[in-house]
Amino acid sequence: MGKDRKQLALAGILLHGPVVPEFIKFASDGCSIPTGFMRKVLNADQTRAACRIHDYSYYLINTCYKLGSKSHRAERQIADTQLKWNRVLLGKNWITGQVFGRLYYTGVRLGGARAMRKKHGRLICPPSLAALDLVRQACVERCKPNPLTPHAKKTLKGWEEKIKEESK
């Protein structure tokens, strides 16, 4: 299994993208690269931290923006670019990093599924108010310099009500 983000930072590899909370790490599927041959060829296990960042970025994008909006599409391009950069950083050298970054991204696009969704298509609700606060703060950071979108406010409020109801 590959190094986590903290271990990579200690080794001087600083990945791009949001810091991933623990509850997302267990839900992330490693960028949906199919198991077996493709995972081995693309060295998928070594890029687990980059994949979790990418999955969490998509989670935040789907929380903050309506599907198909200009902001949604633009933010997805940023997240996809960060995945490519992170994959380059995790390569043995710049050239192999570039090649594997592009191949890896192609594998994610071809075999990928919607990140962080339950079977019925809704985003995973954070498990606690503390986790919800982490997601809310990440959404605020993602929306800068603009305020939270109405879509984000509605989603976060719904999760807060659900968490409070379940804790009764």
C-alpha positions in Angstrom: 0.0 0.0 0.0 1.2 3.5 -0.9 2.2 6.3 1.5 -0.4 8.6 2.9 -0.3 12.4 2.4 1.5 13.1 5.6 4.2 10.5 4.8 4.6 12.0 1.3 4.9 15.5 2.8 7.7 14.3 5.1 9.4 13.0 2.0 9.1 16.4 0.3 6.2 15.6 -2.0 3.5 18.2 -1.4 0.3 17.2 -3.2 -2.3 19.7 -4.6 -5.9 19.8 -3.4 -7.9 19.7 -0.3 -7.0 17.8 2.9 -9.2 14.7 3.0 -11.1 14.0 6.2 -11.0 10.5 7.7 -14.6 9.6 6.9 -13.9 10.1 3.2 -10.8 8.0 3.2 -13.0 4.9 3.9 -15.5 5.8 1.2 -12.9 6.5 -1.5 -12.5 3.8 -4.1 -9.0 4.8 -5.3 -10.3 6.7 -8.4 -12.3 3.8 -9.6 -9.3 2.2 -11.5 -10.4 -1.3 -12.1 -8.7 -4.0 -10.1 -6.2 -6.4 -11.6 -4.0 -5.7 -14.6 -4.8 -2.0 -15.0 -4.2 -1.3 -11.3 -0.8 -3.0 -11.5 0.2 -1.3 -14.8 -0.8 2.2 -13.5 0.8 1.5 -10.1 -2.6 2.5 -8.5 -1.7 1.6 -5.0 1.2 4.1 -5.0 -1.2 6.9 -5.8 -3.9 6.3 -3.2 -3.3 9.8 -1.6 -3.8 11.5 -5.0 -6.9 9.5 -5.6 -8.4 10.3 -2.3 -7.8 14.0 -2.9 -9.4 13.7 -6.3 -12.4 11.8 -5.0 -12.9 14.3 -2.2 -12.6 17.2 -4.6 -15.4 15.7 -6.7 -17.4 15.3 -3.4 -16.9 18.9 -2.6 -17.7 20.0 -6.1 -21.0 18.0 -6.1 -21.8 19.5 -2.7 -21.1 23.1 -3.8 -22.4 23.3 -7.3 -25.4 22.0 -9.3 -24.5 19.2 -11.7 -23.8 20.6 -15.2 -23.4 24.2 -14.2 -20.4 26.2 -15.5 -18.9 26.3 -12.1 -19.3 22.5 -11.7 -17.6 21.8 -15.0 -14.8 24.4 -14.3 -14.1 22.9 -10.8 -14.0 19.4 -12.2 -11.3 20.5 -14.7 -9.3 21.9 -11.8 -9.7 18.7 -9.8 -8.7 16.6 -12.8 -5.7 18.8 -13.4 -4.7 18.4 -9.8 -4.9 14.6 -10.1 -2.5 14.8 -13.1 -0.1 17.0 -11.2 -0.2 14.8 -8.2 0.4 11.7 -10.3 3.4 13.5 -11.9 4.7 14.3 -8.4 4.4 10.6 -7.4 6.3 9.4 -10.5 9.9 8.2 -10.2 11.0 11.1 -12.4 9.4 13.9 -14.4 9.1 12.0 -17.7 7.6 8.8 -16.3 5.4 11.0 -14.0 4.0 12.8 -17.1 3.4 9.6 -19.0 1.8 7.8 -16.1 -0.1 10.9 -15.1 -1.8 11.0 -18.5 -2.4 7.2 -18.6 -3.7 7.2 -15.1 -6.1 10.0 -15.7 -7.3 8.2 -18.8 -7.9 5.0 -16.7 -9.9 7.0 -14.2 -12.1 8.5 -16.9 -12.6 5.2 -18.6 -13.2 3.1 -15.5 -14.4 5.8 -13.1 -17.6 5.9 -11.2 -19.2 8.8 -9.4 -17.2 9.4 -6.3 -18.6 9.4 -2.8 -22.1 8.4 -3.7 -24.3 5.8 -2.1 -26.2 3.3 -4.4 -29.2 5.6 -4.7 -27.1 8.4 -6.1 -26.9 10.8 -3.2 -23.7 12.1 -1.7 -22.5 10.4 1.5 -23.7 12.4 4.5 -20.9 13.2 6.9 -21.1 11.0 10.0 -21.1 13.7 12.7 -21.4 17.5 13.2 -17.6 17.7 13.5 -17.2 16.0 10.1 -19.9 18.3 8.7 -18.0 21.3 9.9 -14.9 20.0 8.0 -16.9 19.7 4.8 -18.5 23.1 5.4 -15.1 24.8 5.8 -13.7 23.0 2.7 -16.8 24.3 0.7 -16.2 27.8 2.0 -12.5 27.5 0.9 -13.5 26.1 -2.5 -16.1 28.9 -3.1 -13.7 31.8 -2.3 -13.9 34.7 -3.0 -17.6 34.1 -3.4 -20.0 33.1 -0.6 -21.4 29.5 -0.4 -23.7 28.8 -3.3 -27.4 28.2 -2.6 -26.9 24.6 -3.6 -24.1 24.2 -1.0 -26.2 25.8 1.7 -29.2 23.6 1.0 -27.0 20.4 0.9 -25.2 21.3 4.2 -28.4 22.3 6.0 -30.0 19.0 4.9 -27.1 17.0 6.2 -27.1 18.9 9.5 -30.7 18.2 10.0 -30.2 14.5 9.2 -27.2 14.2 11.6 -29.1 15.9 14.4 -32.1 13.7 13.8 -30.0 10.5 13.8 -28.3 11.5 17.1 -31.6 11.7 19.0 
